[in-house]
Amino acid sequence: MSGANLMPVTILEWRPMKRNSLLGFVTIQLGALKIKDVTINENTGRHWAGMPAKVMVDREGATLKTPEGKLRYAPILEWANKAAGDRFSESVIAALEAAHPGATTE
């Protein structure tokens, strides 16, 4: 994606936390909106940013898990379409690399 199509994202905080595909979390500024806990992920050389999500719980308050035993998450915010989500993700990754060179390769 060309730089002209990127969203105006500013990285306010970067918290590395390597676990499986997760590289860490960023707090970003997107216009007048501040978004905390955006995930930065990598798998087979592909990087993406994910919107914050919350752990799913049942009626009794117990956390829900996948058959593999991993926590299940529900989205808090979603993009209206894949193109917007891809543009956001590419914008966040580009802003992170500009603010913290090598953050996605450490």
VMD Tcl script that builds the backbone (N, CA, C; Angstrom):
set m [mol new atoms 318]
animate dup $m
set s [atomselect $m all]
$s set {name element resname resid chain x y z} {
  {N N MET 1 A 0.859 -1.178 0.000}
  {CA C MET 1 A 0.000 0.000 0.000}
  {C C MET 1 A 0.896 1.230 0.000}
  {N N SER 2 A 0.533 2.209 -0.767}
  {CA C SER 2 A 1.345 3.427 -0.817}
  {C C SER 2 A 1.092 4.273 0.416}
  {N N GLY 3 A 2.092 5.079 0.768}
  {CA C GLY 3 A 1.983 5.940 1.938}
  {C C GLY 3 A 0.811 6.902 1.859}
  {N N ALA 4 A 0.386 7.266 0.646}
  {CA C ALA 4 A -0.727 8.204 0.487}
  {C C ALA 4 A -2.045 7.609 0.968}
  {N N ASN 5 A -2.146 6.284 0.969}
  {CA C ASN 5 A -3.385 5.631 1.382}
  {C C ASN 5 A -3.407 5.234 2.848}
  {N N LEU 6 A -2.314 5.493 3.571}
  {CA C LEU 6 A -2.258 5.122 4.971}
  {C C LEU 6 A -3.090 6.079 5.817}
  {N N MET 7 A -3.648 5.554 6.895}
  {CA C MET 7 A -4.389 6.377 7.851}
  {C C MET 7 A -3.384 7.146 8.702}
  {N N PRO 8 A -3.751 8.319 9.215}
  {CA C PRO 8 A -2.832 9.104 10.047}
  {C C PRO 8 A -2.755 8.541 11.473}
  {N N VAL 9 A -1.908 7.549 11.666}
  {CA C VAL 9 A -1.766 6.865 12.957}
  {C C VAL 9 A -0.512 7.355 13.657}
  {N N THR 10 A -0.628 7.664 14.943}
  {CA C THR 10 A 0.514 7.998 15.785}
  {C C THR 10 A 0.621 6.939 16.870}
  {N N ILE 11 A 1.817 6.417 17.071}
  {CA C ILE 11 A 2.057 5.443 18.133}
  {C C ILE 11 A 2.330 6.213 19.422}
  {N N LEU 12 A 1.507 5.994 20.434}
  {CA C LEU 12 A 1.684 6.660 21.724}
  {C C LEU 12 A 2.460 5.786 22.705}
  {N N GLU 13 A 2.306 4.468 22.579}
  {CA C GLU 13 A 3.003 3.546 23.468}
  {C C GLU 13 A 3.174 2.212 22.771}
  {N N TRP 14 A 4.337 1.588 22.953}
  {CA C TRP 14 A 4.632 0.260 22.407}
  {C C TRP 14 A 5.060 -0.631 23.565}
  {N N ARG 15 A 4.344 -1.757 23.733}
  {CA C ARG 15 A 4.673 -2.710 24.791}
  {C C ARG 15 A 4.944 -4.071 24.160}
  {N N PRO 16 A 6.222 -4.394 23.934}
  {CA C PRO 16 A 6.544 -5.708 23.374}
  {C C PRO 16 A 6.094 -6.825 24.318}
  {N N MET 17 A 5.567 -7.902 23.759}
  {CA C MET 17 A 5.159 -9.064 24.546}
  {C C MET 17 A 5.065 -10.253 23.597}
  {N N LYS 18 A 6.172 -10.920 23.374}
  {CA C LYS 18 A 6.225 -12.020 22.407}
  {C C LYS 18 A 5.551 -13.267 22.986}
  {N N ARG 19 A 4.494 -13.735 22.289}
  {CA C ARG 19 A 3.798 -14.956 22.682}
  {C C ARG 19 A 3.063 -15.488 21.455}
  {N N ASN 20 A 3.495 -16.632 20.954}
  {CA C ASN 20 A 2.928 -17.211 19.736}
  {C C ASN 20 A 3.017 -16.171 18.614}
  {N N SER 21 A 1.903 -15.819 17.979}
  {CA C SER 21 A 1.960 -14.824 16.888}
  {C C SER 21 A 1.989 -13.391 17.412}
  {N N LEU 22 A 1.675 -13.190 18.688}
  {CA C LEU 22 A 1.649 -11.848 19.278}
  {C C LEU 22 A 3.064 -11.302 19.455}
  {N N LEU 23 A 3.284 -10.082 18.973}
  {CA C LEU 23 A 4.559 -9.387 19.191}
  {C C LEU 23 A 4.451 -8.360 20.312}
  {N N GLY 24 A 3.239 -7.821 20.520}
  {CA C GLY 24 A 3.050 -6.832 21.569}
  {C C GLY 24 A 1.785 -6.028 21.358}
  {N N PHE 25 A 1.688 -4.951 22.135}
  {CA C PHE 25 A 0.512 -4.091 22.114}
  {C C PHE 25 A 0.930 -2.649 21.894}
  {N N VAL 26 A 0.101 -1.894 21.171}
  {CA C VAL 26 A 0.331 -0.460 21.003}
  {C C VAL 26 A -0.906 0.315 21.441}
  {N N THR 27 A -0.649 1.527 21.897}
  {CA C THR 27 A -1.703 2.522 22.068}
  {C C THR 27 A -1.495 3.494 20.927}
  {N N ILE 28 A -2.561 3.776 20.195}
  {CA C ILE 28 A -2.439 4.637 19.022}
  {C C ILE 28 A -3.374 5.835 19.127}
  {N N GLN 29 A -3.036 6.848 18.357}
  {CA C GLN 29 A -3.912 8.003 18.155}
  {C C GLN 29 A -4.311 7.960 16.683}
  {N N LEU 30 A -5.604 7.958 16.426}
  {CA C LEU 30 A -6.147 7.966 15.067}
  {C C LEU 30 A -7.108 9.136 15.009}
  {N N GLY 31 A -6.633 10.269 14.505}
  {CA C GLY 31 A -7.436 11.491 14.552}
  {C C GLY 31 A -7.640 11.890 16.000}
  {N N ALA 32 A -8.878 12.078 16.414}
  {CA C ALA 32 A -9.184 12.456 17.789}
  {C C ALA 32 A -9.436 11.230 18.671}
  {N N LEU 33 A -9.273 10.033 18.107}
  {CA C LEU 33 A -9.556 8.794 18.820}
  {C C LEU 33 A -8.266 8.142 19.307}
  {N N LYS 34 A -8.217 7.803 20.608}
  {CA C LYS 34 A -7.105 7.049 21.175}
  {C C LYS 34 A -7.593 5.613 21.357}
  {N N ILE 35 A -6.822 4.646 20.846}
  {CA C ILE 35 A -7.184 3.234 20.968}
  {C C ILE 35 A -6.055 2.518 21.701}
  {N N LYS 36 A -6.394 1.886 22.821}
  {CA C LYS 36 A -5.424 1.144 23.618}
  {C C LYS 36 A -5.499 -0.342 23.287}
  {N N ASP 37 A -4.387 -1.026 23.512}
  {CA C ASP 37 A -4.304 -2.487 23.373}
  {C C ASP 37 A -4.591 -3.002 21.969}
  {N N VAL 38 A -4.121 -2.278 20.962}
  {CA C VAL 38 A -4.141 -2.798 19.599}
  {C C VAL 38 A -3.026 -3.845 19.538}
  {N N THR 39 A -3.350 -5.048 19.077}
  {CA C THR 39 A -2.345 -6.108 19.032}
  {C C THR 39 A -1.510 -5.993 17.762}
  {N N ILE 40 A -0.229 -6.327 17.897}
  {CA C ILE 40 A 0.671 -6.430 16.754}
  {C C ILE 40 A 1.062 -7.893 16.652}
  {N N ASN 41 A 0.791 -8.477 15.487}
  {CA C ASN 41 A 0.968 -9.912 15.298}
  {C C ASN 41 A 1.835 -10.199 14.082}
  {N N GLU 42 A 2.430 -11.413 14.099}
  {CA C GLU 42 A 3.255 -11.854 12.964}
  {C C GLU 42 A 3.104 -13.351 12.822}
  {N N ASN 43 A 2.984 -13.804 11.566}
  {CA C ASN 43 A 2.974 -15.232 11.282}
  {C C ASN 43 A 3.498 -15.422 9.873}
  {N N THR 44 A 4.492 -16.251 9.739}
  {CA C THR 44 A 5.150 -16.557 8.455}
  {C C THR 44 A 5.486 -15.293 7.661}
  {N N GLY 45 A 6.039 -14.291 8.357}
  {CA C GLY 45 A 6.478 -13.065 7.703}
  {C C GLY 45 A 5.393 -12.042 7.442}
  {N N ARG 46 A 4.149 -12.365 7.733}
  {CA C ARG 46 A 3.034 -11.424 7.546}
  {C C ARG 46 A 2.742 -10.746 8.874}
  {N N HIS 47 A 2.638 -9.418 8.843}
  {CA C HIS 47 A 2.346 -8.633 10.050}
  {C C HIS 47 A 0.963 -8.008 9.941}
  {N N TRP 48 A 0.280 -7.907 11.085}
  {CA C TRP 48 A -1.007 -7.239 11.097}
  {C C TRP 48 A -1.285 -6.668 12.480}
  {N N ALA 49 A -2.176 -5.692 12.500}
  {CA C ALA 49 A -2.631 -5.076 13.746}
  {C C ALA 49 A -4.063 -5.514 13.977}
  {N N GLY 50 A -4.378 -5.847 15.214}
  {CA C GLY 50 A -5.723 -6.289 15.565}
  {C C GLY 50 A -6.371 -5.336 16.556}
  {N N MET 51 A -7.648 -5.112 16.374}
  {CA C MET 51 A -8.393 -4.265 17.299}
  {C C MET 51 A -8.467 -4.919 18.675}
  {N N PRO 52 A -8.640 -4.115 19.729}
  {CA C PRO 52 A -8.780 -4.683 21.071}
  {C C PRO 52 A -9.987 -5.624 21.142}
  {N N ALA 53 A -9.877 -6.608 22.035}
  {CA C ALA 53 A -10.963 -7.568 22.237}
  {C C ALA 53 A -11.051 -7.876 23.727}
  {N N LYS 54 A -12.183 -8.433 24.124}
  {CA C LYS 54 A -12.350 -8.786 25.539}
  {C C LYS 54 A -12.543 -10.292 25.659}
  {N N VAL 55 A -12.114 -10.848 26.789}
  {CA C VAL 55 A -12.270 -12.272 27.047}
  {C C VAL 55 A -13.756 -12.578 27.185}
  {N N MET 56 A -14.189 -13.663 26.572}
  {CA C MET 56 A -15.588 -14.068 26.643}
  {C C MET 56 A -15.830 -14.852 27.940}
  {N N VAL 57 A -16.978 -14.595 28.570}
  {CA C VAL 57 A -17.354 -15.305 29.796}
  {C C VAL 57 A -18.775 -15.836 29.661}
  {N N ASP 58 A -19.048 -16.906 30.414}
  {CA C ASP 58 A -20.405 -17.455 30.397}
  {C C ASP 58 A -21.262 -16.745 31.439}
  {N N ARG 59 A -22.490 -17.191 31.625}
  {CA C ARG 59 A -23.425 -16.526 32.547}
  {C C ARG 59 A -22.960 -16.544 33.999}
  {N N GLU 60 A -22.145 -17.513 34.338}
  {CA C GLU 60 A -21.630 -17.608 35.707}
  {C C GLU 60 A -20.329 -16.834 35.890}
  {N N GLY 61 A -19.816 -16.270 34.801}
  {CA C GLY 61 A -18.593 -15.484 34.879}
  {C C GLY 61 A -17.321 -16.269 34.606}
  {N N ALA 62 A -17.441 -17.545 34.255}
  {CA C ALA 62 A -16.266 -18.362 33.934}
  {C C ALA 62 A -15.798 -18.032 32.520}
  {N N THR 63 A -14.493 -17.978 32.322}
  {CA C THR 63 A -13.956 -17.670 31.000}
  {C C THR 63 A -14.226 -18.826 30.041}
  {N N LEU 64 A -14.530 -18.481 28.806}
  {CA C LEU 64 A -14.773 -19.474 27.766}
  {C C LEU 64 A -13.465 -19.775 27.051}
  {N N LYS 65 A -13.296 -21.040 26.695}
  {CA C LYS 65 A -12.063 -21.469 26.030}
  {C C LYS 65 A -12.394 -22.265 24.779}
  {N N THR 66 A -11.424 -22.295 23.871}
  {CA C THR 66 A -11.542 -23.097 22.662}
  {C C THR 66 A -11.330 -24.561 23.032}
  {N N PRO 67 A -11.637 -25.489 22.125}
  {CA C PRO 67 A -11.364 -26.912 22.411}
  {C C PRO 67 A -9.874 -27.177 22.717}
  {N N GLU 68 A -8.993 -26.292 22.225}
  {CA C GLU 68 A -7.558 -26.444 22.481}
  {C C GLU 68 A -7.147 -25.847 23.824}
  {N N GLY 69 A -8.109 -25.235 24.543}
  {CA C GLY 69 A -7.824 -24.676 25.855}
  {C C GLY 69 A -7.405 -23.220 25.859}
  {N N LYS 70 A -7.462 -22.555 24.707}
  {CA C LYS 70 A -7.096 -21.131 24.632}
  {C C LYS 70 A -8.315 -20.270 24.948}
  {N N LEU 71 A -8.065 -19.107 25.553}
  {CA C LEU 71 A -9.155 -18.177 25.856}
  {C C LEU 71 A -9.852 -17.726 24.582}
  {N N ARG 72 A -11.154 -17.529 24.658}
  {CA C ARG 72 A -11.924 -17.000 23.528}
  {C C ARG 72 A -12.119 -15.501 23.739}
  {N N TYR 73 A -12.027 -14.743 22.659}
  {CA C TYR 73 A -12.151 -13.290 22.712}
  {C C TYR 73 A -13.284 -12.826 21.806}
  {N N ALA 74 A -13.956 -11.749 22.235}
  {CA C ALA 74 A -15.011 -11.118 21.438}
  {C C ALA 74 A -14.525 -9.737 21.030}
  {N N PRO 75 A -14.765 -9.345 19.783}
  {CA C PRO 75 A -14.320 -8.021 19.341}
  {C C PRO 75 A -15.067 -6.901 20.058}
  {N N ILE 76 A -14.365 -5.804 20.274}
  {CA C ILE 76 A -14.971 -4.608 20.860}
  {C C ILE 76 A -15.303 -3.622 19.742}
  {N N LEU 77 A -14.391 -3.497 18.795}
  {CA C LEU 77 A -14.546 -2.627 17.624}
  {C C LEU 77 A -14.302 -3.456 16.375}
  {N N GLU 78 A -15.040 -3.151 15.311}
  {CA C GLU 78 A -14.840 -3.849 14.044}
  {C C GLU 78 A -14.897 -2.850 12.893}
  {N N TRP 79 A -14.137 -3.125 11.857}
  {CA C TRP 79 A -14.220 -2.328 10.636}
  {C C TRP 79 A -15.411 -2.809 9.819}
  {N N ALA 80 A -16.001 -1.907 9.060}
  {CA C ALA 80 A -17.191 -2.234 8.261}
  {C C ALA 80 A -16.863 -3.189 7.117}
  {N N ASN 81 A -15.593 -3.192 6.670}
  {CA C ASN 81 A -15.221 -4.094 5.579}
  {C C ASN 81 A -13.740 -4.441 5.669}
  {N N LYS 82 A -13.344 -5.482 4.960}
  {CA C LYS 82 A -11.964 -5.979 4.996}
  {C C LYS 82 A -10.976 -4.939 4.487}
  {N N ALA 83 A -11.340 -4.194 3.465}
  {CA C ALA 83 A -10.423 -3.185 2.915}
  {C C ALA 83 A -10.064 -2.135 3.965}
  {N N ALA 84 A -11.043 -1.680 4.734}
  {CA C ALA 84 A -10.778 -0.689 5.782}
  {C C ALA 84 A -9.893 -1.295 6.870}
  {N N GLY 85 A -10.176 -2.541 7.244}
  {CA C GLY 85 A -9.366 -3.222 8.251}
  {C C GLY 85 A -7.933 -3.407 7.792}
  {N N ASP 86 A -7.752 -3.787 6.528}
  {CA C ASP 86 A -6.401 -3.953 5.975}
  {C C ASP 86 A -5.660 -2.621 5.955}
  {N N ARG 87 A -6.346 -1.556 5.569}
  {CA C ARG 87 A -5.735 -0.221 5.538}
  {C C ARG 87 A -5.303 0.209 6.943}
  {N N PHE 88 A -6.165 -0.024 7.942}
  {CA C PHE 88 A -5.835 0.283 9.328}
  {C C PHE 88 A -4.601 -0.509 9.758}
  {N N SER 89 A -4.612 -1.802 9.507}
  {CA C SER 89 A -3.520 -2.665 9.919}
  {C C SER 89 A -2.195 -2.216 9.305}
  {N N GLU 90 A -2.183 -1.969 8.013}
  {CA C GLU 90 A -0.975 -1.509 7.334}
  {C C GLU 90 A -0.520 -0.162 7.874}
  {N N SER 91 A -1.453 0.705 8.207}
  {CA C SER 91 A -1.120 2.022 8.750}
  {C C SER 91 A -0.475 1.901 10.126}
  {N N VAL 92 A -1.008 1.032 10.971}
  {CA C VAL 92 A -0.458 0.841 12.311}
  {C C VAL 92 A 0.940 0.233 12.226}
  {N N ILE 93 A 1.115 -0.790 11.397}
  {CA C ILE 93 A 2.430 -1.428 11.258}
  {C C ILE 93 A 3.455 -0.414 10.745}
  {N N ALA 94 A 3.095 0.393 9.754}
  {CA C ALA 94 A 4.012 1.408 9.222}
  {C C ALA 94 A 4.363 2.440 10.293}
  {N N ALA 95 A 3.372 2.880 11.065}
  {CA C ALA 95 A 3.626 3.863 12.126}
  {C C ALA 95 A 4.504 3.271 13.218}
  {N N LEU 96 A 4.287 2.002 13.558}
  {CA C LEU 96 A 5.107 1.347 14.576}
  {C C LEU 96 A 6.549 1.238 14.113}
  {N N GLU 97 A 6.752 0.828 12.873}
  {CA C GLU 97 A 8.119 0.720 12.355}
  {C C GLU 97 A 8.804 2.086 12.278}
  {N N ALA 98 A 8.048 3.132 11.986}
  {CA C ALA 98 A 8.630 4.478 11.945}
  {C C ALA 98 A 9.013 4.952 13.343}
  {N N ALA 99 A 8.170 4.654 14.334}
  {CA C ALA 99 A 8.415 5.110 15.706}
  {C C ALA 99 A 9.406 4.216 16.441}
  {N N HIS 100 A 9.412 2.929 16.123}
  {CA C HIS 100 A 10.271 1.950 16.815}
  {C C HIS 100 A 10.870 1.017 15.765}
  {N N PRO 101 A 11.896 1.480 15.039}
  {CA C PRO 101 A 12.479 0.645 13.963}
  {C C PRO 101 A 12.865 -0.737 14.491}
  {N N GLY 102 A 12.472 -1.750 13.734}
  {CA C GLY 102 A 12.793 -3.127 14.105}
  {C C GLY 102 A 11.801 -3.769 15.054}
  {N N ALA 103 A 10.779 -3.043 15.475}
  {CA C ALA 103 A 9.818 -3.582 16.453}
  {C C ALA 103 A 9.144 -4.855 15.946}
  {N N THR 104 A 8.923 -4.961 14.652}
  {CA C THR 104 A 8.234 -6.129 14.134}
  {C C THR 104 A 9.199 -7.239 13.730}
  {N N THR 105 A 10.493 -7.011 13.927}
  {CA C THR 105 A 11.472 -8.039 13.558}
  {C C THR 105 A 12.277 -8.538 14.748}
  {N N GLU 106 A 12.021 -7.998 15.931}
  {CA C GLU 106 A 12.782 -8.394 17.128}
  {C C GLU 106 A 12.403 -9.786 17.567}
}
mol reanalyze $m
mol bondsrecalc $m
mol representation Tube
mol addrep $m
